[in-house]
């Protein structure tokens, strides 16, 4: 890999969620922009993959808190349903990412980033009325 190297490592706690709920939300790449619009601006599934998205390829247009955008493709390499997945990225963002989930008292601990939007999506899928997820911090061009 050429260019700067970044390592993203964060932990979230999704209260009152199950491993199944968190795994189902995170394996549904086609809906990332719906529940996490602060990061995922455009999502296009190139290959849907198999059960729980295994083998899927998704073209993404994303951003973080800094004022720049990234175009990249995500490929789901491995699924350990309920406990995590491994993905690779190519494009403006290249590398490997690992999601891990574990049940803890009162919810699910997930290692990665963006827990506010995930918490809202768990509630929305349960039929609860929730507000909108955090939106992008700058306008798209």
N, C-alpha and C positions, 0 to 999 in steps of 0.2 A: 504494500500500500504506500502510495506517495502522499505527501501533504501532512498536515498536523495530525497528531494522534490524540484521541479523546477517549476517556473511559467514563461511562455513565453508570453510576451505581446508587440506587436509592431504594428505600423501603416504604411501603404504604401499608396502612391498616384499614381494611374495608369492614366497618362495623356491621354486625348483623347480616353478614353475607355467608354463603356456603361456597365450598370449593367448586361445586358444579356451576353456580352462577357466575363466579369470577372467570372460570375457564371458558364457559360458553361465550361470554362477552368478549374476552380477549382473542378467541379463535375466530370470531366473525369479522374479519378484516374489512369486508365490504361496508360495514357500518361505522368504522372508526370516525369518519368525519361528522357523523350525526351526534355522537356522544362526547367526542374530544376535539371540537372545532378549534380550540386554542392551538393545537399542534397539527392536526390533519386537515389540510385545506381541500385537497382533491384525492380521491381514492378510486382507482380503476383496477378491477380484478382481471388479470390476464389469463390465469389458469385457476379454476376454483379449487383444485385439489380434492382430496378424499375426506374421510371422516375427520371432523374437527379441524379442517383446513390443511391437513398434512399434504405437503407437496405443492401447496398453492403458491402462486406468484402474483404480486400486487404492485402496480405502479403507484407511487405516492408523491404528492407535492406537500411538503411539510414546513413547519417553522418552529422555532423555540422562542424563548424570551428575547434573544438578540434580534435586531432588525434585518434578518436575511432569511431566504427560503432555500430549501433543498429539494431536488428531484432525485428519487432513488427507487429501486425495486427491492421489495421484501420477498424472501423465499422461506417458507416454513419447512425446515429440514427434519425436525423431530417433534413428536408430541408425546407427552406422558400425561394423558388426560387427568385432570384434577390436580396435577402437581407441577405442570409447567410445560414449556416448549423451548425450542432452539430455533432461531431464525438467522439468516444471513442477509446482508444488505450490499447492493452494488449501486454505483452512481455517485452523486455528490456526497453521499454518506456510504461508506464501505466498511464492512466488518461483520461481527457476529454478536448476536444478543441472546441472552438466556433469561427467560421468565421462570421464576419459581414461586409456588404457592404452598402455603401450609396453614392448616386449621390451627387457630389459637383461640383461647377463651374469648368468646363473644364476636368472632369474625374470622377473617382471612388475612394473613400477612403475605404480601406480594413484594418481591424484589424487582424493581425497575423504577418508572417515573409516572406521575399524573393522577394521583389517587383521588382528587376531588371529583373529576369527571367520572371515574369508575364508580365511586360511591353513588353518585346521582343516577347512573345507568342501571345499577342493581335495583334501586327503588323504582325507576321508571318501568323496567321490565316486570316488576311485581304489580304494576297498575297504580302505584302511588303517584300523586301529583307532586312534581318537582319543578324547580326553576330550570332555566337554561344553563348549560355548562359554560365555563369561562370561554370567552371568545378570543380571537387572535388579538395580539397587542398592537398591531399596525395593519393598515389596509393593504389588501392584495392589489397588485397592478395588473 
